[in-house]
Amino acid sequence: MTASSLSLPNASHSPWIRRWSDGTAPRLRLICLPHAGGSAGFYRPWAALLPPEVELLAIQYPGREDRYEDPATASMDELVTALADVLSPLLDRPYALFGHSMGSAVAWELAHELNGRGAPAPRRLFVSGRAAPGTAVVGDVHRQDDDVLCAELRRLGGTSSEVLDDPGLRALVLGTVRDDYRLIETYRPSVRPRLDCPVHVLTGSEDPELGQERISERAGGWADLTTARTEVRTFPGDHFYLTPRRREVVATVLRRMDPSLTTGGHMWPSTP
């Protein structure tokens, strides 16, 4: 698939949302929330693996890529309120939320914020690479020096050594990462009623953040946050298993959103 076969992101709609669509009216929407230091572009390759019935809405947090000059969000509440404001008009059809690492906590908070506004609930909540809010281990990496922050990024993977070894690039990356770590490490979830949508927990088999020992404890705590079914799917890989296992992850998401999306002879383009 060539870059021209997908339309450019519709940035005019909102600085918070990136869309890569061929113009087909979607039946479902998949709203994806990035990890700490991540951007909407992390999910762009997913667009080529989705059928026309599903529109990808990738969230662009401030302080990165084309929003580099926008001030970082100060708190989880501020972030979720802004997201609910821009997403509410787009919930006119069934949707699912997918969050990786920090994004999983954002997705959970967003589901509650939308519920409090009387908006439609997500059909599914997909949470990846992090234990449930209130049970996830909270550190103080954002208070440490650059060497400690770099060591944390190397531990998790997902950031190339070329970037971390280049002083200029490292400075650009670490500012955003530190802001995101500050947000998630100072976040303290409120006690909330359980959601009523199914929760799907995805993890890498070698993920240092959510290993097999922790995932066995009621799906990393996620099972206690919904009245519906909780399912766990483990993929080979580390914290960023999503990149090498992209095709399998997207197929899993589609199957859980609507089984008809992966049956009936559908064939979708692929990316490396």
N, C-alpha and C positions, 0 to 999 in steps of 0.2 A: 504494500500500500504506500502511495506517495503522499508527501505532506499536503499536496494540493487537493487530494481526494476528500479531505475534511475541511470544513469551513473554519475560518479564524475564530478564536474565542470572542464571544459577544461581550466585550468589556463595557460597552455603552450601557448595558442594562444595570450593572452594579459593579463597583470595584471589588466586591466580595466574591463574585461568582464567575467561574470560567466554564464555558459551554463549547463543546466541539460536536456539532450536529450537522447532519446532511439536510436539514429542513423538514424531515418527516415528522408529522405530529406524533409524539410519543404516547404510549398507553400507560407507562410507568416511569418514575424518576428514581434515580439512584444518586443520593447526596453524599459526597465523600469528604471527610475531614482529615487533614494531614497530621503528621506527627510533629513533635517539637523540632523546629528548624526546617520543617518541610514546607512545600508549596503546592499549589494546585497542579503544577506541572508534573508532580509525582504520579498523578492519576491519568495523565493524558494518554499514555499507551492503552489504557483500558477502553477508550472510546472505540478503537478499532476492533475490539472483541465483543462489543455489545450489539445486539440486534436493533433494528430501527424502532422497535416497540419501546425501547428503554433509552431514556435520555440521561446522560451523565452531567451532573452539576458538581463541579469541584470547587471547594472553598479556598479562596485566597486570603490568608491572614495578612494583616498589614506588616510592613517592615521587610518585605522580600520581593524579589523579581521586580515587576513593574510597580509594586507598592513599596519600594525600598525606602522612599522618603516619608511614608506615612508613619506616624508615631505608633509604637507598639501598644497593644491592648494591655491595660493595667491589671485586669482581674478576669476571672472566669465569668462572673456576672456580667461585666461589661461586654465581653466577647459574645456570650450567648444572647444577650439582649439585642445586639447589633445583628446577629445572624437571624434571629427570629423575625426581626423587622423586615429584612430583605427576602427571606424565604417564604413568609406567610402567603404572599400572593401567588406563589408557585405550587401550592399544595392543592391544586384543583383536580388532581388525579392521584392514585395510589403511589406511595413512595416508600423507600427504605433509607435508613441512615447507615453509613459505614464509616467507622473511625479507626485509625491505627495509632497505637500508643497513646500519646496525649489526646489525639483525636477521638479515642474511644470515650474518654471522660467528657469531652466536649459534646459528643453525640448523645450521651446519656442525659446531660444537663439540658441540651437542646430539646430532647423529647419531652422533658418535664416542662420546660418553658412554653413550648407550643401547646401542650396539654392545658396549662394554666390560662392560655389565651383562648381556649375553646377551638383551637385548630384541629384538623384531622390528625389522628395518631399515625405514626409510621406503621407500615405493614410488617416490617422486620427491623431489628436493630442488630447490626453486625459490629462486633467489637474485637479488635485485633491487638495482640502484643502488650496487653496491660491487664492487671487484676482490677477488680471492680472498685469504684470509688468507695473510700472508707476502709479498704483493705490493701490497696496498693502501697508499696513501700515508698515513703517520701524522704528524699534526701535534701542536701543543701549545696548541690553542685553549682548552682547559680552564684553562690557566694565565694567560690574558689577561684584561683587564678587560671590563666589560659591553659597552662600545662595540664591541670586537672581536668578541665573541660575537654581538651583534646583527647586525653586518655579515656574519658567517658565515651566520646564519639567513636574512638577506635574499638572500644569494648563492644559496643552495640553493632558496629559495621554500618554500612549505608553511606558513609562519607569517605571519599577516596583519599588515599595517602597523598596523592598529588596536591589536593586542595589543602590538606592539613599541613603539608610540608612547605607550602608557599606562603611567606609572611603576609603578602597582600590579600590573597584569597582567604587565608585563614582569618584575618581580621574581619573581613566582610561576613563570613559565615558565623564566627563566634559571637558577634553582636546579636544577631537574630536568635541563635541558639540560646544564649544566656537569657534573653528576654522571655523566651518560651519556657525555659526551665524555671525561671522566677515565677511565671504564671502557674505552672502545674505543681511546683513544689510548695507554693504558699496557698494553694487551693485546699479548702476544707469543705467537703460536701455536707449539705444539710440533710437531716433525716427526712425522707420523702416517702410517700406511698409507693407501692410497687407499680411498675408499668404493667400493662395488660397485653403487650405484644411479645412474640417469641424473640428470644435473644440467642444469637449464634456467636460463639466464641471461637476465634481462629488464632492459632499460635504456631510458631516454629518449634520443631522438636528440640533444638539446641538454643532456644531463646533464653538469655540469662535473666531477662525480666519476668518471664512467665513460663517457667519450666514445668516438666511433668508433675513434679511433686506439688507445686502450687495449683496447677490446673485441676488436680484430682480433688481439691478441697472445694466442692460444690461449684465446679467450673470457675475457679478463681474468684469465688464470691458472687459472680453474676447471677447464679441461680436464685439467690435470695432477693434479687431486685425486680423480679417479674412474677406475675401469677401464671404466666403462660410457660410453654416448654422452653428449656434451655438445652442447646446442643453444642458439643465441642468438636472441632475438626482440627487435627494437627497435621502440619505439612513439614516435610524435611527442610531443615534450614535454621538460620539464626533469627535475630530480631527483625531483619529485613528479608525474611523468606518470601515476601510478596513479589519481589523483583524476579528471581529465577522461577518462581512458581506462579507467575502472573496468570497464565492460561487456566490453571487448575483453580486458582482462587476465584477468578471471574466466573468460571463455570459453576462453582459452588454457590456463589451469590445468586446467579441467575436461577439456578435450580430451586433455591429456597424462596426466591421472590415469586416465581411462577414456574412450575415444572414444564409447562408447555414451551417455555423459551429454549429448552435444551432437548426437545424431542421433535418428532415430526419432520426430520430431515433438514432442519435448519443448518446452514453452513455460513459461518461468518469469517471475514478476513482476519488474518492473524498478524502479529508483529513479533519481532525477535524477542 
